[in-house]
Amino acid sequence: MDRNDNCCKNVNEGITCDVKNCQYHEGDCYCTAQKIAVGPSFATSSTDTVCATFKPKKD
């Protein structure tokens, strides 16, 4: 992925995100959170996991 430096200054390069209604989402698929938390601890597959860092965008 080539980042457009005009839109995405503080992105976490190693994380892609499609959740456009998250306050940390920027550009097409970037996350600007300083760190992320993924859970729950009892997950047995990727479909069982969630991003606990998610916060809804404020309008």
PDB file with SEQRES, HELIX, SHEET and CRYST1 records, atoms N, CA, C and O in Angstrom:
SEQRES   1 A   59  MET ASP ARG ASN ASP ASN CYS CYS LYS ASN VAL ASN GLU          
SEQRES   2 A   59  GLY ILE THR CYS ASP VAL LYS ASN CYS GLN TYR HIS GLU          
SEQRES   3 A   59  GLY ASP CYS TYR CYS THR ALA GLN LYS ILE ALA VAL GLY          
SEQRES   4 A   59  PRO SER PHE ALA THR SER SER THR ASP THR VAL CYS ALA          
SEQRES   5 A   59  THR PHE LYS PRO LYS LYS ASP                                  
HELIX    1 AA1 SER A   46  ASP A   48  5                                   3    
SHEET    1 AA1 2 HIS A  25  GLU A  26  0                                        
SHEET    2 AA1 2 TYR A  30  CYS A  31 -1                                        
CRYST1    1.000    1.000    1.000  90.00  90.00  90.00 P 1           1          
ATOM      1  N   MET A   1       0.839  -1.192   0.000  1.00  0.00           N  
ATOM      2  CA  MET A   1       0.000   0.000   0.000  1.00  0.00           C  
ATOM      3  C   MET A   1       0.874   1.243   0.000  1.00  0.00           C  
ATOM      4  O   MET A   1       1.821   1.341   0.781  1.00  0.00           O  
ATOM      5  N   ASP A   2       0.571   2.157  -0.843  1.00  0.00           N  
ATOM      6  CA  ASP A   2       1.272   3.427  -0.843  1.00  0.00           C  
ATOM      7  C   ASP A   2       0.453   4.444  -0.090  1.00  0.00           C  
ATOM      8  O   ASP A   2      -0.710   4.685  -0.413  1.00  0.00           O  
ATOM      9  N   ARG A   3       1.064   5.039   0.915  1.00  0.00           N  
ATOM     10  CA  ARG A   3       0.357   6.012   1.732  1.00  0.00           C  
ATOM     11  C   ARG A   3       0.392   7.376   1.069  1.00  0.00           C  
ATOM     12  O   ARG A   3       1.431   7.800   0.562  1.00  0.00           O  
ATOM     13  N   ASN A   4      -0.739   8.062   1.072  1.00  0.00           N  
ATOM     14  CA  ASN A   4      -0.822   9.426   0.585  1.00  0.00           C  
ATOM     15  C   ASN A   4      -0.483  10.336   1.755  1.00  0.00           C  
ATOM     16  O   ASN A   4      -1.315  10.525   2.642  1.00  0.00           O  
ATOM     17  N   ASP A   5       0.733  10.912   1.781  1.00  0.00           N  
ATOM     18  CA  ASP A   5       1.188  11.705   2.920  1.00  0.00           C  
ATOM     19  C   ASP A   5       0.331  12.931   3.187  1.00  0.00           C  
ATOM     20  O   ASP A   5       0.373  13.476   4.289  1.00  0.00           O  
ATOM     21  N   ASN A   6      -0.438  13.372   2.217  1.00  0.00           N  
ATOM     22  CA  ASN A   6      -1.295  14.533   2.433  1.00  0.00           C  
ATOM     23  C   ASN A   6      -2.496  14.219   3.315  1.00  0.00           C  
ATOM     24  O   ASN A   6      -3.054  15.125   3.934  1.00  0.00           O  
ATOM     25  N   CYS A   7      -2.904  12.961   3.386  1.00  0.00           N  
ATOM     26  CA  CYS A   7      -4.102  12.633   4.153  1.00  0.00           C  
ATOM     27  C   CYS A   7      -3.799  11.903   5.446  1.00  0.00           C  
ATOM     28  O   CYS A   7      -4.620  11.927   6.364  1.00  0.00           O  
ATOM     29  N   CYS A   8      -2.674  11.269   5.548  1.00  0.00           N  
ATOM     30  CA  CYS A   8      -2.472  10.320   6.649  1.00  0.00           C  
ATOM     31  C   CYS A   8      -1.139  10.557   7.357  1.00  0.00           C  
ATOM     32  O   CYS A   8      -0.160   9.866   7.075  1.00  0.00           O  
ATOM     33  N   LYS A   9      -1.091  11.506   8.255  1.00  0.00           N  
ATOM     34  CA  LYS A   9       0.168  11.874   8.908  1.00  0.00           C  
ATOM     35  C   LYS A   9       0.567  10.948  10.044  1.00  0.00           C  
ATOM     36  O   LYS A   9       1.746  10.617  10.172  1.00  0.00           O  
ATOM     37  N   ASN A  10      -0.382  10.517  10.877  1.00  0.00           N  
ATOM     38  CA  ASN A  10      -0.057   9.769  12.089  1.00  0.00           C  
ATOM     39  C   ASN A  10      -0.572   8.341  12.044  1.00  0.00           C  
ATOM     40  O   ASN A  10      -1.122   7.847  13.028  1.00  0.00           O  
ATOM     41  N   VAL A  11      -0.401   7.679  10.915  1.00  0.00           N  
ATOM     42  CA  VAL A  11      -0.940   6.329  10.790  1.00  0.00           C  
ATOM     43  C   VAL A  11       0.003   5.306  11.400  1.00  0.00           C  
ATOM     44  O   VAL A  11       1.215   5.515  11.462  1.00  0.00           O  
ATOM     45  N   ASN A  12      -0.565   4.211  11.842  1.00  0.00           N  
ATOM     46  CA  ASN A  12       0.178   3.072  12.342  1.00  0.00           C  
ATOM     47  C   ASN A  12       0.448   2.189  11.128  1.00  0.00           C  
ATOM     48  O   ASN A  12      -0.451   1.484  10.670  1.00  0.00           O  
ATOM     49  N   GLU A  13       1.656   2.214  10.606  1.00  0.00           N  
ATOM     50  CA  GLU A  13       1.993   1.580   9.323  1.00  0.00           C  
ATOM     51  C   GLU A  13       1.683   0.090   9.271  1.00  0.00           C  
ATOM     52  O   GLU A  13       1.373  -0.427   8.198  1.00  0.00           O  
ATOM     53  N   GLY A  14       1.755  -0.614  10.394  1.00  0.00           N  
ATOM     54  CA  GLY A  14       1.568  -2.050  10.391  1.00  0.00           C  
ATOM     55  C   GLY A  14       0.134  -2.506  10.538  1.00  0.00           C  
ATOM     56  O   GLY A  14      -0.126  -3.707  10.609  1.00  0.00           O  
ATOM     57  N   ILE A  15      -0.806  -1.572  10.586  1.00  0.00           N  
ATOM     58  CA  ILE A  15      -2.201  -1.926  10.817  1.00  0.00           C  
ATOM     59  C   ILE A  15      -3.068  -1.381   9.697  1.00  0.00           C  
ATOM     60  O   ILE A  15      -2.976  -0.203   9.351  1.00  0.00           O  
ATOM     61  N   THR A  16      -3.901  -2.226   9.135  1.00  0.00           N  
ATOM     62  CA  THR A  16      -4.919  -1.768   8.195  1.00  0.00           C  
ATOM     63  C   THR A  16      -6.275  -1.912   8.862  1.00  0.00           C  
ATOM     64  O   THR A  16      -6.480  -2.807   9.682  1.00  0.00           O  
ATOM     65  N   CYS A  17      -7.190  -1.037   8.512  1.00  0.00           N  
ATOM     66  CA  CYS A  17      -8.501  -1.034   9.151  1.00  0.00           C  
ATOM     67  C   CYS A  17      -9.557  -0.589   8.147  1.00  0.00           C  
ATOM     68  O   CYS A  17      -9.361   0.386   7.421  1.00  0.00           O  
ATOM     69  N   ASP A  18     -10.666  -1.301   8.111  1.00  0.00           N  
ATOM     70  CA  ASP A  18     -11.769  -0.967   7.215  1.00  0.00           C  
ATOM     71  C   ASP A  18     -12.933  -0.308   7.937  1.00  0.00           C  
ATOM     72  O   ASP A  18     -13.954  -0.023   7.310  1.00  0.00           O  
ATOM     73  N   VAL A  19     -12.813  -0.059   9.230  1.00  0.00           N  
ATOM     74  CA  VAL A  19     -13.922   0.454  10.036  1.00  0.00           C  
ATOM     75  C   VAL A  19     -13.968   1.980   9.915  1.00  0.00           C  
ATOM     76  O   VAL A  19     -13.359   2.697  10.710  1.00  0.00           O  
ATOM     77  N   LYS A  20     -14.690   2.456   8.919  1.00  0.00           N  
ATOM     78  CA  LYS A  20     -14.697   3.883   8.602  1.00  0.00           C  
ATOM     79  C   LYS A  20     -15.400   4.744   9.651  1.00  0.00           C  
ATOM     80  O   LYS A  20     -15.222   5.962   9.658  1.00  0.00           O  
ATOM     81  N   ASN A  21     -16.197   4.138  10.539  1.00  0.00           N  
ATOM     82  CA  ASN A  21     -16.874   4.931  11.564  1.00  0.00           C  
ATOM     83  C   ASN A  21     -16.117   4.930  12.895  1.00  0.00           C  
ATOM     84  O   ASN A  21     -16.687   5.285  13.927  1.00  0.00           O  
ATOM     85  N   CYS A  22     -14.849   4.537  12.884  1.00  0.00           N  
ATOM     86  CA  CYS A  22     -14.001   4.587  14.080  1.00  0.00           C  
ATOM     87  C   CYS A  22     -13.242   5.912  14.091  1.00  0.00           C  
ATOM     88  O   CYS A  22     -12.793   6.378  13.044  1.00  0.00           O  
ATOM     89  N   GLN A  23     -13.099   6.515  15.262  1.00  0.00           N  
ATOM     90  CA  GLN A  23     -12.409   7.806  15.343  1.00  0.00           C  
ATOM     91  C   GLN A  23     -10.926   7.693  14.982  1.00  0.00           C  
ATOM     92  O   GLN A  23     -10.294   8.706  14.681  1.00  0.00           O  
ATOM     93  N   TYR A  24     -10.363   6.497  15.005  1.00  0.00           N  
ATOM     94  CA  TYR A  24      -8.954   6.303  14.662  1.00  0.00           C  
ATOM     95  C   TYR A  24      -8.742   5.959  13.188  1.00  0.00           C  
ATOM     96  O   TYR A  24      -7.598   5.830  12.751  1.00  0.00           O  
ATOM     97  N   HIS A  25      -9.811   5.810  12.419  1.00  0.00           N  
ATOM     98  CA  HIS A  25      -9.710   5.467  10.997  1.00  0.00           C  
ATOM     99  C   HIS A  25      -9.371   6.714  10.193  1.00  0.00           C  
ATOM    100  O   HIS A  25      -9.941   7.783  10.409  1.00  0.00           O  
ATOM    101  N   GLU A  26      -8.429   6.560   9.259  1.00  0.00           N  
ATOM    102  CA  GLU A  26      -8.062   7.684   8.400  1.00  0.00           C  
ATOM    103  C   GLU A  26      -7.745   7.176   7.009  1.00  0.00           C  
ATOM    104  O   GLU A  26      -7.215   6.078   6.840  1.00  0.00           O  
ATOM    105  N   GLY A  27      -8.072   7.981   6.021  1.00  0.00           N  
ATOM    106  CA  GLY A  27      -7.802   7.594   4.640  1.00  0.00           C  
ATOM    107  C   GLY A  27      -8.630   6.387   4.238  1.00  0.00           C  
ATOM    108  O   GLY A  27      -9.763   6.216   4.687  1.00  0.00           O  
ATOM    109  N   ASP A  28      -8.050   5.554   3.388  1.00  0.00           N  
ATOM    110  CA  ASP A  28      -8.769   4.371   2.913  1.00  0.00           C  
ATOM    111  C   ASP A  28      -8.778   3.232   3.926  1.00  0.00           C  
ATOM    112  O   ASP A  28      -9.802   2.575   4.114  1.00  0.00           O  
ATOM    113  N   CYS A  29      -7.647   2.997   4.575  1.00  0.00           N  
ATOM    114  CA  CYS A  29      -7.580   1.816   5.457  1.00  0.00           C  
ATOM    115  C   CYS A  29      -6.508   1.951   6.537  1.00  0.00           C  
ATOM    116  O   CYS A  29      -5.818   0.979   6.846  1.00  0.00           O  
ATOM    117  N   TYR A  30      -6.365   3.119   7.101  1.00  0.00           N  
ATOM    118  CA  TYR A  30      -5.311   3.342   8.082  1.00  0.00           C  
ATOM    119  C   TYR A  30      -5.850   3.564   9.484  1.00  0.00           C  
ATOM    120  O   TYR A  30      -6.969   4.045   9.666  1.00  0.00           O  
ATOM    121  N   CYS A  31      -5.032   3.204  10.481  1.00  0.00           N  
ATOM    122  CA  CYS A  31      -5.372   3.372  11.888  1.00  0.00           C  
ATOM    123  C   CYS A  31      -4.406   4.387  12.495  1.00  0.00           C  
ATOM    124  O   CYS A  31      -3.194   4.278  12.304  1.00  0.00           O  
ATOM    125  N   THR A  32      -4.932   5.376  13.225  1.00  0.00           N  
ATOM    126  CA  THR A  32      -4.088   6.393  13.847  1.00  0.00           C  
ATOM    127  C   THR A  32      -3.945   6.199  15.354  1.00  0.00           C  
ATOM    128  O   THR A  32      -3.332   7.034  16.020  1.00  0.00           O  
ATOM    129  N   ALA A  33      -4.494   5.120  15.905  1.00  0.00           N  
ATOM    130  CA  ALA A  33      -4.347   4.853  17.338  1.00  0.00           C  
ATOM    131  C   ALA A  33      -2.873   4.594  17.657  1.00  0.00           C  
ATOM    132  O   ALA A  33      -2.178   3.949  16.872  1.00  0.00           O  
ATOM    133  N   GLN A  34      -2.391   5.088  18.797  1.00  0.00           N  
ATOM    134  CA  GLN A  34      -1.003   4.853  19.184  1.00  0.00           C  
ATOM    135  C   GLN A  34      -0.739   3.381  19.454  1.00  0.00           C  
ATOM    136  O   GLN A  34       0.361   2.886  19.207  1.00  0.00           O  
ATOM    137  N   LYS A  35      -1.745   2.685  19.960  1.00  0.00           N  
ATOM    138  CA  LYS A  35      -1.655   1.243  20.148  1.00  0.00           C  
ATOM    139  C   LYS A  35      -3.063   0.685  20.035  1.00  0.00           C  
ATOM    140  O   LYS A  35      -4.040   1.419  20.188  1.00  0.00           O  
ATOM    141  N   ILE A  36      -3.170  -0.603  19.770  1.00  0.00           N  
ATOM    142  CA  ILE A  36      -4.487  -1.227  19.685  1.00  0.00           C  
ATOM    143  C   ILE A  36      -4.554  -2.396  20.657  1.00  0.00           C  
ATOM    144  O   ILE A  36      -3.536  -2.981  21.027  1.00  0.00           O  
ATOM    145  N   ALA A  37      -5.766  -2.718  21.056  1.00  0.00           N  
ATOM    146  CA  ALA A  37      -6.018  -3.886  21.899  1.00  0.00           C  
ATOM    147  C   ALA A  37      -6.997  -4.781  21.159  1.00  0.00           C  
ATOM    148  O   ALA A  37      -8.053  -4.331  20.716  1.00  0.00           O  
ATOM    149  N   VAL A  38      -6.641  -6.046  21.030  1.00  0.00           N  
ATOM    150  CA  VAL A  38      -7.492  -7.011  20.344  1.00  0.00           C  
ATOM    151  C   VAL A  38      -7.830  -8.131  21.326  1.00  0.00           C  
ATOM    152  O   VAL A  38      -6.969  -8.598  22.072  1.00  0.00           O  
ATOM    153  N   GLY A  39      -9.058  -8.542  21.313  1.00  0.00           N  
ATOM    154  CA  GLY A  39      -9.489  -9.608  22.228  1.00  0.00           C  
ATOM    155  C   GLY A  39     -10.700 -10.275  21.639  1.00  0.00           C  
ATOM    156  O   GLY A  39     -11.028 -10.025  20.479  1.00  0.00           O  
ATOM    157  N   PRO A  40     -11.364 -11.096  22.376  1.00  0.00           N  
ATOM    158  CA  PRO A  40     -11.144 -11.481  23.772  1.00  0.00           C  
ATOM    159  C   PRO A  40     -10.098 -12.586  23.897  1.00  0.00           C  
ATOM    160  O   PRO A  40      -9.687 -13.180  22.900  1.00  0.00           O  
ATOM    161  N   SER A  41      -9.677 -12.850  25.115  1.00  0.00           N  
ATOM    162  CA  SER A  41      -8.608 -13.825  25.344  1.00  0.00           C  
ATOM    163  C   SER A  41      -9.027 -15.253  25.010  1.00  0.00           C  
ATOM    164  O   SER A  41      -8.166 -16.106  24.797  1.00  0.00           O  
ATOM    165  N   PHE A  42     -10.321 -15.532  24.960  1.00  0.00           N  
ATOM    166  CA  PHE A  42     -10.783 -16.897  24.677  1.00  0.00           C  
ATOM    167  C   PHE A  42     -11.028 -17.155  23.193  1.00  0.00           C  
ATOM    168  O   PHE A  42     -11.577 -18.200  22.842  1.00  0.00           O  
ATOM    169  N   ALA A  43     -10.641 -16.239  22.317  1.00  0.00           N  
ATOM    170  CA  ALA A  43     -10.854 -16.409  20.876  1.00  0.00           C  
ATOM    171  C   ALA A  43     -10.111 -17.641  20.367  1.00  0.00           C  
ATOM    172  O   ALA A  43      -9.002 -17.941  20.809  1.00  0.00           O  
ATOM    173  N   THR A  44     -10.733 -18.339  19.441  1.00  0.00           N  
ATOM    174  CA  THR A  44     -10.096 -19.509  18.830  1.00  0.00           C  
ATOM    175  C   THR A  44      -9.891 -19.341  17.328  1.00  0.00           C  
ATOM    176  O   THR A  44      -9.284 -20.199  16.687  1.00  0.00           O  
ATOM    177  N   SER A  45     -10.396 -18.236  16.757  1.00  0.00           N  
ATOM    178  CA  SER A  45     -10.177 -17.935  15.341  1.00  0.00           C  
ATOM    179  C   SER A  45     -10.296 -16.428  15.140  1.00  0.00           C  
ATOM    180  O   SER A  45     -10.761 -15.713  16.027  1.00  0.00           O  
ATOM    181  N   SER A  46      -9.876 -15.953  13.979  1.00  0.00           N  
ATOM    182  CA  SER A  46      -9.922 -14.512  13.717  1.00  0.00           C  
ATOM    183  C   SER A  46     -11.347 -13.972  13.741  1.00  0.00           C  
ATOM    184  O   SER A  46     -11.553 -12.797  14.043  1.00  0.00           O  
ATOM    185  N   THR A  47     -12.322 -14.798  13.432  1.00  0.00           N  
ATOM    186  CA  THR A  47     -13.716 -14.334  13.459  1.00  0.00           C  
ATOM    187  C   THR A  47     -14.230 -14.118  14.877  1.00  0.00           C  
ATOM    188  O   THR A  47     -15.269 -13.487  15.069  1.00  0.00           O  
ATOM    189  N   ASP A  48     -13.515 -14.636  15.868  1.00  0.00           N  
ATOM    190  CA  ASP A  48     -13.894 -14.448  17.272  1.00  0.00           C  
ATOM    191  C   ASP A  48     -13.320 -13.165  17.869  1.00  0.00           C  
ATOM    192  O   ASP A  48     -13.667 -12.806  18.994  1.00  0.00           O  
ATOM    193  N   THR A  49     -12.456 -12.472  17.146  1.00  0.00           N  
ATOM    194  CA  THR A  49     -11.740 -11.331  17.719  1.00  0.00           C  
ATOM    195  C   THR A  49     -12.407 -10.001  17.392  1.00  0.00           C  
ATOM    196  O   THR A  49     -13.157  -9.881  16.423  1.00  0.00           O  
ATOM    197  N   VAL A  50     -12.115  -9.009  18.223  1.00  0.00           N  
ATOM    198  CA  VAL A  50     -12.608  -7.648  18.016  1.00  0.00           C  
ATOM    199  C   VAL A  50     -11.503  -6.662  18.389  1.00  0.00           C  
ATOM    200  O   VAL A  50     -10.615  -6.984  19.179  1.00  0.00           O  
ATOM    201  N   CYS A  51     -11.562  -5.474  17.822  1.00  0.00           N  
ATOM    202  CA  CYS A  51     -10.640  -4.404  18.190  1.00  0.00           C  
ATOM    203  C   CYS A  51     -11.246  -3.652  19.370  1.00  0.00           C  
ATOM    204  O   CYS A  51     -12.227  -2.926  19.210  1.00  0.00           O  
ATOM    205  N   ALA A  52     -10.669  -3.826  20.540  1.00  0.00           N  
ATOM    206  CA  ALA A  52     -11.176  -3.171  21.742  1.00  0.00           C  
ATOM    207  C   ALA A  52     -10.826  -1.685  21.774  1.00  0.00           C  
ATOM    208  O   ALA A  52     -11.310  -0.959  22.643  1.00  0.00           O  
ATOM    209  N   THR A  53     -10.000  -1.225  20.849  1.00  0.00           N  
ATOM    210  CA  THR A  53      -9.617   0.184  20.772  1.00  0.00           C  
ATOM    211  C   THR A  53     -10.682   1.013  20.062  1.00  0.00           C  
ATOM    212  O   THR A  53     -10.680   2.239  20.177  1.00  0.00           O  
ATOM    213  N   PHE A  54     -11.587   0.371  19.335  1.00  0.00           N  
ATOM    214  CA  PHE A  54     -12.619   1.062  18.562  1.00  0.00           C  
ATOM    215  C   PHE A  54     -13.384   2.074  19.409  1.00  0.00           C  
ATOM    216  O   PHE A  54     -13.840   1.776  20.513  1.00  0.00           O  
ATOM    217  N   LYS A  55     -13.509   3.282  18.857  1.00  0.00           N  
ATOM    218  CA  LYS A  55     -14.370   4.321  19.428  1.00  0.00           C  
ATOM    219  C   LYS A  55     -15.123   4.947  18.268  1.00  0.00           C  
ATOM    220  O   LYS A  55     -14.510   5.297  17.259  1.00  0.00           O  
ATOM    221  N   PRO A  56     -16.440   5.096  18.384  1.00  0.00           N  
ATOM    222  CA  PRO A  56     -17.210   5.676  17.278  1.00  0.00           C  
ATOM    223  C   PRO A  56     -16.759   7.102  16.975  1.00  0.00           C  
ATOM    224  O   PRO A  56     -16.434   7.869  17.881  1.00  0.00           O  
ATOM    225  N   LYS A  57     -16.744   7.445  15.686  1.00  0.00           N  
ATOM    226  CA  LYS A  57     -16.433   8.823  15.291  1.00  0.00           C  
ATOM    227  C   LYS A  57     -17.505   9.757  15.800  1.00  0.00           C  
ATOM    228  O   LYS A  57     -18.688   9.420  15.817  1.00  0.00           O  
ATOM    229  N   LYS A  58     -17.078  10.932  16.214  1.00  0.00           N  
ATOM    230  CA  LYS A  58     -18.037  11.956  16.625  1.00  0.00           C  
ATOM    231  C   LYS A  58     -18.417  12.763  15.398  1.00  0.00           C  
ATOM    232  O   LYS A  58     -17.554  13.136  14.603  1.00  0.00           O  
ATOM    233  N   ASP A  59     -19.688  13.029  15.243  1.00  0.00           N  
ATOM    234  CA  ASP A  59     -20.163  13.784  14.067  1.00  0.00           C  
ATOM    235  C   ASP A  59     -19.816  15.237  14.152  1.00  0.00           C  
ATOM    236  O   ASP A  59     -20.144  16.004  13.246  1.00  0.00           O  
TER     237      ASP A  59                                                      
END                                                                             
